[in-house]
């Protein structure tokens, strides 16, 4: 059983920063590509970014490019999402997800991921 637990969400003012963490347990963390998604009220869950299992590459949605940075520590079974210059439109529940797929292709789609965390709320006030 693979479990993902996010933390680090909270209330922050516009222009501020947050670092979200996601701890993975149950299987070999380094065998998963790790993604971050977010879901605002009344909206679909959307891709934020992804990091390859080796940590060698990251990819981001245009909406966060330049403001987000994903990193991972395979020794701690943890992936991070650093968000800077936060905007009110970044308000959402943020989810981490793990994928063991062989082909690194459809990482922007939710069904490419095998496991999900429960989410952590990020609220950005104006």
Biotite code that builds the C-alpha atoms (Angstrom):
import biotite.structure as struc

atoms = struc.array([
    struc.Atom([0.000, 0.000, 0.000], chain_id="A", res_id=1, res_name="UNK", atom_name="CA", element="C"),
    struc.Atom([1.469, 3.312, -1.102], chain_id="A", res_id=2, res_name="UNK", atom_name="CA", element="C"),
    struc.Atom([0.544, 6.354, 0.948], chain_id="A", res_id=3, res_name="UNK", atom_name="CA", element="C"),
    struc.Atom([1.170, 9.999, 0.140], chain_id="A", res_id=4, res_name="UNK", atom_name="CA", element="C"),
    struc.Atom([0.791, 12.670, 2.777], chain_id="A", res_id=5, res_name="UNK", atom_name="CA", element="C"),
    struc.Atom([1.012, 16.361, 1.914], chain_id="A", res_id=6, res_name="UNK", atom_name="CA", element="C"),
    struc.Atom([1.747, 19.147, 4.356], chain_id="A", res_id=7, res_name="UNK", atom_name="CA", element="C"),
    struc.Atom([2.787, 22.781, 4.383], chain_id="A", res_id=8, res_name="UNK", atom_name="CA", element="C"),
    struc.Atom([-0.358, 24.456, 3.176], chain_id="A", res_id=9, res_name="UNK", atom_name="CA", element="C"),
    struc.Atom([-1.844, 27.484, 4.844], chain_id="A", res_id=10, res_name="UNK", atom_name="CA", element="C"),
    struc.Atom([-2.860, 31.096, 4.485], chain_id="A", res_id=11, res_name="UNK", atom_name="CA", element="C"),
    struc.Atom([-0.384, 33.457, 2.862], chain_id="A", res_id=12, res_name="UNK", atom_name="CA", element="C"),
    struc.Atom([-0.550, 36.964, 1.496], chain_id="A", res_id=13, res_name="UNK", atom_name="CA", element="C"),
    struc.Atom([-0.200, 37.673, -2.180], chain_id="A", res_id=14, res_name="UNK", atom_name="CA", element="C"),
    struc.Atom([3.453, 37.882, -3.104], chain_id="A", res_id=15, res_name="UNK", atom_name="CA", element="C"),
    struc.Atom([4.443, 35.449, -0.408], chain_id="A", res_id=16, res_name="UNK", atom_name="CA", element="C"),
    struc.Atom([5.872, 31.949, -0.598], chain_id="A", res_id=17, res_name="UNK", atom_name="CA", element="C"),
    struc.Atom([5.067, 28.457, 0.597], chain_id="A", res_id=18, res_name="UNK", atom_name="CA", element="C"),
    struc.Atom([6.825, 25.130, 0.464], chain_id="A", res_id=19, res_name="UNK", atom_name="CA", element="C"),
    struc.Atom([4.652, 22.069, 0.305], chain_id="A", res_id=20, res_name="UNK", atom_name="CA", element="C"),
    struc.Atom([5.935, 18.633, 1.184], chain_id="A", res_id=21, res_name="UNK", atom_name="CA", element="C"),
    struc.Atom([4.718, 15.192, 0.276], chain_id="A", res_id=22, res_name="UNK", atom_name="CA", element="C"),
    struc.Atom([6.007, 12.117, 2.077], chain_id="A", res_id=23, res_name="UNK", atom_name="CA", element="C"),
    struc.Atom([5.600, 8.768, 0.342], chain_id="A", res_id=24, res_name="UNK", atom_name="CA", element="C"),
    struc.Atom([5.570, 5.449, 2.144], chain_id="A", res_id=25, res_name="UNK", atom_name="CA", element="C"),
    struc.Atom([4.985, 1.844, 1.209], chain_id="A", res_id=26, res_name="UNK", atom_name="CA", element="C"),
    struc.Atom([7.119, 1.368, -1.883], chain_id="A", res_id=27, res_name="UNK", atom_name="CA", element="C"),
    struc.Atom([10.440, 2.471, -3.283], chain_id="A", res_id=28, res_name="UNK", atom_name="CA", element="C"),
    struc.Atom([10.070, 6.216, -3.627], chain_id="A", res_id=29, res_name="UNK", atom_name="CA", element="C"),
    struc.Atom([12.778, 6.509, -6.256], chain_id="A", res_id=30, res_name="UNK", atom_name="CA", element="C"),
    struc.Atom([10.753, 4.334, -8.632], chain_id="A", res_id=31, res_name="UNK", atom_name="CA", element="C"),
    struc.Atom([8.049, 7.007, -8.980], chain_id="A", res_id=32, res_name="UNK", atom_name="CA", element="C"),
    struc.Atom([7.766, 10.138, -11.022], chain_id="A", res_id=33, res_name="UNK", atom_name="CA", element="C"),
    struc.Atom([6.067, 12.654, -8.752], chain_id="A", res_id=34, res_name="UNK", atom_name="CA", element="C"),
    struc.Atom([3.507, 15.212, -9.799], chain_id="A", res_id=35, res_name="UNK", atom_name="CA", element="C"),
    struc.Atom([1.739, 18.115, -8.173], chain_id="A", res_id=36, res_name="UNK", atom_name="CA", element="C"),
    struc.Atom([-1.817, 19.093, -9.038], chain_id="A", res_id=37, res_name="UNK", atom_name="CA", element="C"),
    struc.Atom([-4.235, 21.618, -7.637], chain_id="A", res_id=38, res_name="UNK", atom_name="CA", element="C"),
    struc.Atom([-7.968, 22.049, -7.530], chain_id="A", res_id=39, res_name="UNK", atom_name="CA", element="C"),
    struc.Atom([-9.716, 25.338, -6.934], chain_id="A", res_id=40, res_name="UNK", atom_name="CA", element="C"),
    struc.Atom([-13.362, 25.456, -5.849], chain_id="A", res_id=41, res_name="UNK", atom_name="CA", element="C"),
    struc.Atom([-15.653, 24.676, -8.746], chain_id="A", res_id=42, res_name="UNK", atom_name="CA", element="C"),
    struc.Atom([-12.793, 23.833, -11.082], chain_id="A", res_id=43, res_name="UNK", atom_name="CA", element="C"),
    struc.Atom([-11.158, 20.730, -12.448], chain_id="A", res_id=44, res_name="UNK", atom_name="CA", element="C"),
    struc.Atom([-7.994, 19.403, -10.879], chain_id="A", res_id=45, res_name="UNK", atom_name="CA", element="C"),
    struc.Atom([-5.126, 20.773, -12.905], chain_id="A", res_id=46, res_name="UNK", atom_name="CA", element="C"),
    struc.Atom([-1.504, 19.891, -13.444], chain_id="A", res_id=47, res_name="UNK", atom_name="CA", element="C"),
    struc.Atom([1.081, 22.061, -11.691], chain_id="A", res_id=48, res_name="UNK", atom_name="CA", element="C"),
    struc.Atom([4.340, 20.243, -12.303], chain_id="A", res_id=49, res_name="UNK", atom_name="CA", element="C"),
    struc.Atom([6.228, 16.976, -12.261], chain_id="A", res_id=50, res_name="UNK", atom_name="CA", element="C"),
    struc.Atom([9.671, 15.708, -11.375], chain_id="A", res_id=51, res_name="UNK", atom_name="CA", element="C"),
    struc.Atom([11.304, 12.611, -12.831], chain_id="A", res_id=52, res_name="UNK", atom_name="CA", element="C"),
    struc.Atom([12.105, 9.747, -10.503], chain_id="A", res_id=53, res_name="UNK", atom_name="CA", element="C"),
    struc.Atom([15.809, 10.520, -10.661], chain_id="A", res_id=54, res_name="UNK", atom_name="CA", element="C"),
    struc.Atom([15.189, 14.203, -10.004], chain_id="A", res_id=55, res_name="UNK", atom_name="CA", element="C"),
    struc.Atom([16.965, 15.035, -13.236], chain_id="A", res_id=56, res_name="UNK", atom_name="CA", element="C"),
    struc.Atom([14.104, 16.886, -14.904], chain_id="A", res_id=57, res_name="UNK", atom_name="CA", element="C"),
    struc.Atom([11.100, 18.973, -13.988], chain_id="A", res_id=58, res_name="UNK", atom_name="CA", element="C"),
    struc.Atom([8.204, 20.289, -16.046], chain_id="A", res_id=59, res_name="UNK", atom_name="CA", element="C"),
    struc.Atom([5.666, 22.928, -15.123], chain_id="A", res_id=60, res_name="UNK", atom_name="CA", element="C"),
    struc.Atom([2.341, 24.293, -16.186], chain_id="A", res_id=61, res_name="UNK", atom_name="CA", element="C"),
    struc.Atom([2.533, 27.695, -17.839], chain_id="A", res_id=62, res_name="UNK", atom_name="CA", element="C"),
    struc.Atom([0.471, 29.187, -15.024], chain_id="A", res_id=63, res_name="UNK", atom_name="CA", element="C"),
    struc.Atom([3.244, 28.540, -12.479], chain_id="A", res_id=64, res_name="UNK", atom_name="CA", element="C"),
    struc.Atom([6.362, 28.510, -14.621], chain_id="A", res_id=65, res_name="UNK", atom_name="CA", element="C"),
    struc.Atom([8.998, 30.765, -13.105], chain_id="A", res_id=66, res_name="UNK", atom_name="CA", element="C"),
    struc.Atom([7.231, 30.795, -9.738], chain_id="A", res_id=67, res_name="UNK", atom_name="CA", element="C"),
    struc.Atom([7.274, 27.102, -8.849], chain_id="A", res_id=68, res_name="UNK", atom_name="CA", element="C"),
    struc.Atom([10.094, 24.694, -8.190], chain_id="A", res_id=69, res_name="UNK", atom_name="CA", element="C"),
    struc.Atom([9.744, 20.981, -7.558], chain_id="A", res_id=70, res_name="UNK", atom_name="CA", element="C"),
    struc.Atom([12.499, 19.025, -5.887], chain_id="A", res_id=71, res_name="UNK", atom_name="CA", element="C"),
    struc.Atom([12.826, 15.668, -4.222], chain_id="A", res_id=72, res_name="UNK", atom_name="CA", element="C"),
    struc.Atom([14.913, 13.964, -1.606], chain_id="A", res_id=73, res_name="UNK", atom_name="CA", element="C"),
    struc.Atom([14.922, 10.262, -2.338], chain_id="A", res_id=74, res_name="UNK", atom_name="CA", element="C"),
    struc.Atom([16.641, 9.527, 0.953], chain_id="A", res_id=75, res_name="UNK", atom_name="CA", element="C"),
    struc.Atom([13.692, 11.092, 2.795], chain_id="A", res_id=76, res_name="UNK", atom_name="CA", element="C"),
    struc.Atom([10.978, 9.778, 0.467], chain_id="A", res_id=77, res_name="UNK", atom_name="CA", element="C"),
    struc.Atom([9.819, 13.349, 0.069], chain_id="A", res_id=78, res_name="UNK", atom_name="CA", element="C"),
    struc.Atom([8.930, 15.631, -2.809], chain_id="A", res_id=79, res_name="UNK", atom_name="CA", element="C"),
    struc.Atom([8.613, 19.385, -2.436], chain_id="A", res_id=80, res_name="UNK", atom_name="CA", element="C"),
    struc.Atom([6.775, 22.154, -4.212], chain_id="A", res_id=81, res_name="UNK", atom_name="CA", element="C"),
    struc.Atom([8.159, 25.620, -3.614], chain_id="A", res_id=82, res_name="UNK", atom_name="CA", element="C"),
    struc.Atom([5.740, 28.324, -4.712], chain_id="A", res_id=83, res_name="UNK", atom_name="CA", element="C"),
    struc.Atom([6.850, 31.954, -4.855], chain_id="A", res_id=84, res_name="UNK", atom_name="CA", element="C"),
    struc.Atom([5.155, 35.214, -5.804], chain_id="A", res_id=85, res_name="UNK", atom_name="CA", element="C"),
    struc.Atom([1.836, 33.668, -4.877], chain_id="A", res_id=86, res_name="UNK", atom_name="CA", element="C"),
    struc.Atom([-1.341, 35.103, -6.352], chain_id="A", res_id=87, res_name="UNK", atom_name="CA", element="C"),
    struc.Atom([-4.945, 34.824, -5.178], chain_id="A", res_id=88, res_name="UNK", atom_name="CA", element="C"),
    struc.Atom([-5.613, 32.603, -8.183], chain_id="A", res_id=89, res_name="UNK", atom_name="CA", element="C"),
    struc.Atom([-3.157, 30.077, -6.736], chain_id="A", res_id=90, res_name="UNK", atom_name="CA", element="C"),
    struc.Atom([-5.707, 29.370, -4.006], chain_id="A", res_id=91, res_name="UNK", atom_name="CA", element="C"),
    struc.Atom([-6.557, 25.677, -4.217], chain_id="A", res_id=92, res_name="UNK", atom_name="CA", element="C"),
    struc.Atom([-6.136, 22.307, -2.626], chain_id="A", res_id=93, res_name="UNK", atom_name="CA", element="C"),
    struc.Atom([-2.756, 20.992, -3.695], chain_id="A", res_id=94, res_name="UNK", atom_name="CA", element="C"),
    struc.Atom([-2.230, 17.287, -4.283], chain_id="A", res_id=95, res_name="UNK", atom_name="CA", element="C"),
    struc.Atom([0.841, 15.212, -4.874], chain_id="A", res_id=96, res_name="UNK", atom_name="CA", element="C"),
    struc.Atom([0.667, 12.103, -7.005], chain_id="A", res_id=97, res_name="UNK", atom_name="CA", element="C"),
    struc.Atom([2.961, 9.210, -7.867], chain_id="A", res_id=98, res_name="UNK", atom_name="CA", element="C"),
    struc.Atom([3.381, 7.430, -11.182], chain_id="A", res_id=99, res_name="UNK", atom_name="CA", element="C"),
    struc.Atom([5.252, 4.237, -11.959], chain_id="A", res_id=100, res_name="UNK", atom_name="CA", element="C"),
    struc.Atom([4.514, 4.357, -15.697], chain_id="A", res_id=101, res_name="UNK", atom_name="CA", element="C"),
    struc.Atom([7.296, 3.294, -18.020], chain_id="A", res_id=102, res_name="UNK", atom_name="CA", element="C"),
    struc.Atom([6.691, 5.952, -20.659], chain_id="A", res_id=103, res_name="UNK", atom_name="CA", element="C"),
    struc.Atom([7.148, 9.525, -19.500], chain_id="A", res_id=104, res_name="UNK", atom_name="CA", element="C"),
    struc.Atom([4.524, 11.103, -21.685], chain_id="A", res_id=105, res_name="UNK", atom_name="CA", element="C"),
    struc.Atom([1.086, 11.912, -20.296], chain_id="A", res_id=106, res_name="UNK", atom_name="CA", element="C"),
    struc.Atom([2.213, 13.431, -17.031], chain_id="A", res_id=107, res_name="UNK", atom_name="CA", element="C"),
    struc.Atom([-0.215, 16.346, -17.286], chain_id="A", res_id=108, res_name="UNK", atom_name="CA", element="C"),
    struc.Atom([-3.167, 13.966, -17.067], chain_id="A", res_id=109, res_name="UNK", atom_name="CA", element="C"),
    struc.Atom([-4.557, 12.729, -13.773], chain_id="A", res_id=110, res_name="UNK", atom_name="CA", element="C"),
    struc.Atom([-4.978, 9.150, -14.925], chain_id="A", res_id=111, res_name="UNK", atom_name="CA", element="C"),
    struc.Atom([-1.247, 8.836, -15.605], chain_id="A", res_id=112, res_name="UNK", atom_name="CA", element="C"),
    struc.Atom([-0.737, 8.711, -11.840], chain_id="A", res_id=113, res_name="UNK", atom_name="CA", element="C"),
    struc.Atom([-1.296, 5.649, -9.694], chain_id="A", res_id=114, res_name="UNK", atom_name="CA", element="C"),
    struc.Atom([-1.471, 7.123, -6.198], chain_id="A", res_id=115, res_name="UNK", atom_name="CA", element="C"),
    struc.Atom([-2.682, 10.376, -4.692], chain_id="A", res_id=116, res_name="UNK", atom_name="CA", element="C"),
    struc.Atom([-2.412, 12.200, -1.430], chain_id="A", res_id=117, res_name="UNK", atom_name="CA", element="C"),
    struc.Atom([-5.320, 13.719, 0.444], chain_id="A", res_id=118, res_name="UNK", atom_name="CA", element="C"),
    struc.Atom([-4.366, 17.291, -0.420], chain_id="A", res_id=119, res_name="UNK", atom_name="CA", element="C"),
    struc.Atom([-3.352, 20.388, 1.494], chain_id="A", res_id=120, res_name="UNK", atom_name="CA", element="C"),
    struc.Atom([-5.163, 23.722, 1.317], chain_id="A", res_id=121, res_name="UNK", atom_name="CA", element="C"),
    struc.Atom([-3.333, 26.809, 0.102], chain_id="A", res_id=122, res_name="UNK", atom_name="CA", element="C"),
    struc.Atom([-5.140, 30.124, 0.442], chain_id="A", res_id=123, res_name="UNK", atom_name="CA", element="C"),
    struc.Atom([-3.645, 33.310, -0.924], chain_id="A", res_id=124, res_name="UNK", atom_name="CA", element="C"),
    struc.Atom([-5.174, 36.549, 0.290], chain_id="A", res_id=125, res_name="UNK", atom_name="CA", element="C"),
    struc.Atom([-5.061, 39.737, -1.752], chain_id="A", res_id=126, res_name="UNK", atom_name="CA", element="C"),
])
